[in-house]
Amino acid sequence: MPLAPLATDGDLLARGDVDGELDLALAVASAAIRDAAGGPISAVASTVTVSAPSGPLLTLPGPVTGVTEVLVDGAAVTDYRVVGNGLWRRGGWGCEPVPVTVTATFGLPEVPEDIVDLCCTLAQAWLSHQAGGGGSTAGVTSVAIDDARETYSDESAAAVSPVFIPKVTREWLAARFGGGPAVVETL
């Protein structure tokens, strides 16, 4: 089951006139933000499986707001504590790289307003790009109509989509929302 967008059609419409496929624009923007954050941001019940860490802290897509089940190599355990974006276990998670499967609720009950705004800004950029005909803009930094000039950037600085999140914003999102393993299955 796909995760719900981080903003609603109403959030997007409240930020200006937009035409087109609102739901798709919000889904694209939400996916980019979640990818950068390394977690769902909005609350979702899901199951993740990760390799057991060597220490006592198991980092998860945070924050963790409720745990239903924890399995270490298929065996249920209950001797852990929820701490922010992970689980802490006094004796650690094992001395071998075994799978740890956690079924829990990850993310916040309400998406913070600055994240709603970021989602709407990215969705508006996507809608504007689609209204202009779409297509890749990778490498283009300027276009002039008279005398038909185009200027290109270094390929490594290019974006294929207007839904681009700069490195500093990606790092901020990962630090704020956990940056742990991705949600692999939603319930």
C-alpha positions as a printed Julia matrix, in Angstrom:
187×3 Matrix{Float64}:
  0.0     0.0     0.0
  1.52    3.37   -0.98
  2.07    6.03    1.65
 -0.26    9.04    1.68
  1.2    12.31    0.35
  2.78   14.65    2.89
  0.37   17.44    1.84
 -3.2    17.54    0.54
 -4.77   19.0    -2.6
 -6.15   21.76   -0.34
 -2.65   22.55    0.98
 -1.4    22.89   -2.59
 -4.38   24.95   -3.79
 -4.02   27.3    -0.79
 -0.51   28.19   -1.97
 -1.55   29.45   -5.4
 -3.36   28.61   -8.61
 -2.32   25.26  -10.01
 -3.77   23.22  -12.81
 -3.16   19.61  -13.64
 -2.74   16.41  -11.75
 -2.58   17.46   -8.11
 -2.51   13.94   -6.69
  0.38   12.86   -8.91
  2.33   16.06   -8.22
  1.94   15.57   -4.46
  2.91   11.89   -4.71
  6.07   12.73   -6.69
  7.06   15.5    -4.26
  6.29   13.33   -1.2
  8.37   10.45   -2.54
 11.35   12.76   -3.13
 11.1    14.18    0.4
 10.74   10.75    2.02
 13.72    9.46    0.02
 15.82   12.39    1.23
 14.62   11.96    4.83
 15.21    8.22    4.87
 11.85    7.65    6.55
  8.11    8.06    6.11
  7.74   11.38    8.08
  3.96   10.87    8.39
  2.71    8.06   10.63
  2.52    4.66    8.97
  2.26    1.14   10.35
  4.87   -0.93    8.57
  7.4    -3.72    8.8
 11.14   -3.31    8.22
 13.87   -5.95    8.19
 17.47   -4.9     8.8
 20.7    -6.63    9.73
 21.41   -6.72   13.46
 23.84   -3.96   14.47
 26.94   -4.76   16.52
 25.91   -2.36   19.3
 22.8    -1.85   21.42
 21.02    0.69   19.14
 18.98   -0.52   16.17
 18.34    2.5    13.92
 14.95    2.54   12.21
 13.01    4.94    9.97
 12.17    7.38   12.7
 10.61    8.45   14.77
  9.23    5.21   16.18
  5.91    5.85   17.91
  4.72    2.33   18.68
  6.09   -1.2    18.33
  3.91   -4.24   17.66
  6.54   -6.96   17.21
 10.31   -7.45   17.1
 11.87  -10.64   15.73
 15.59  -11.42   15.87
 16.37  -14.15   13.36
 12.69  -15.18   13.54
 12.49  -15.3    17.36
 10.34  -12.76   19.23
 12.09  -10.45   21.72
 10.65   -7.97   24.2
 13.74   -6.74   26.06
 14.17   -3.45   24.16
 13.3     0.22   24.67
 12.03    2.65   22.06
 14.44    5.59   21.78
 13.67    8.25   19.16
 14.33    6.67   15.81
 15.29    3.22   16.98
 15.29    0.46   19.55
 17.85    0.07   22.32
 18.64   -3.36   23.76
 21.01   -3.76   26.74
 22.66   -6.93   25.42
 22.77   -5.69   21.84
 21.18   -7.42   18.89
 23.56  -10.35   18.5
 27.11  -10.98   17.44
 26.23  -12.24   13.95
 24.58  -10.37   11.07
 21.09  -11.85   11.59
 17.86  -10.22   10.37
 15.87   -8.09   12.79
 12.25   -7.59   11.72
 10.32   -4.77   13.37
  6.6    -4.15   12.94
  5.83   -0.67   14.26
  4.32    2.72   13.64
  6.92    5.04   12.21
  6.65    8.78   11.61
  4.73   11.66   13.15
  0.96   11.79   13.71
  0.87   15.17   11.92
  3.19   16.38    9.16
  5.03   19.56   10.28
  3.96   22.72    8.43
  7.43   23.36    7.0
  7.38   19.9     5.4
  3.87   20.52    4.0
  5.23   23.76    2.51
  8.28   21.98    1.03
  5.99   19.32   -0.48
  3.71   21.95   -2.01
  6.67   23.94   -3.39
  8.07   20.84   -5.09
  4.62   19.84   -6.38
  4.09   23.33   -7.82
  7.47   23.13   -9.59
  6.47   19.75  -11.03
  3.05   21.04  -12.17
  4.62   24.12  -13.76
  7.16   21.95  -15.57
  4.4    19.62  -16.83
  2.31   22.59  -18.0
  5.31   23.76  -20.02
  5.52   20.46  -21.88
  7.6    18.39  -19.46
 10.74   16.64  -20.59
 14.22   16.64  -19.15
 15.89   19.91  -18.26
 19.15   18.22  -17.28
 22.03   20.57  -17.66
 20.08   23.58  -19.0
 20.82   26.71  -16.97
 19.38   29.33  -19.36
 17.51   29.6   -22.64
 17.09   32.71  -24.84
 14.48   33.01  -27.56
 16.18   35.69  -29.69
 19.23   34.25  -31.45
 18.26   30.8   -30.01
 20.9    30.5   -27.25
 21.11   27.8   -24.55
 23.58   27.51  -21.67
 24.34   24.2   -19.97
 25.8    23.36  -16.58
 28.24   20.62  -15.72
 26.41   17.27  -16.09
 27.07   16.43  -12.42
 25.03   19.48  -11.39
 22.1    18.62  -13.64
 18.6    17.67  -12.51
 16.33   15.49  -14.63
 13.22   16.65  -12.81
 12.16   19.93  -11.21
 11.51   17.87   -8.06
 15.12   18.2    -6.98
 16.23   18.39   -3.36
 19.68   19.94   -2.83
 22.29   18.13   -0.75
 22.04   20.49    2.24
 18.25   19.97    2.39
 18.64   16.2     2.01
 21.09   16.18    4.95
 18.72   18.31    7.05
 15.78   15.98    6.33
 17.85   12.85    7.11
 19.06   14.35   10.39
 15.57   15.47   11.38
 13.64   12.32   10.46
 16.07    9.53   11.15
 17.76    8.73    7.88
 17.51    5.02    8.76
 16.4     2.07    6.64
 13.54    2.69    4.28
 10.05    1.39    4.98
  9.86   -1.81    2.95
  6.24   -2.8     3.51
  3.21   -0.9     4.74
  0.37   -2.6     6.56
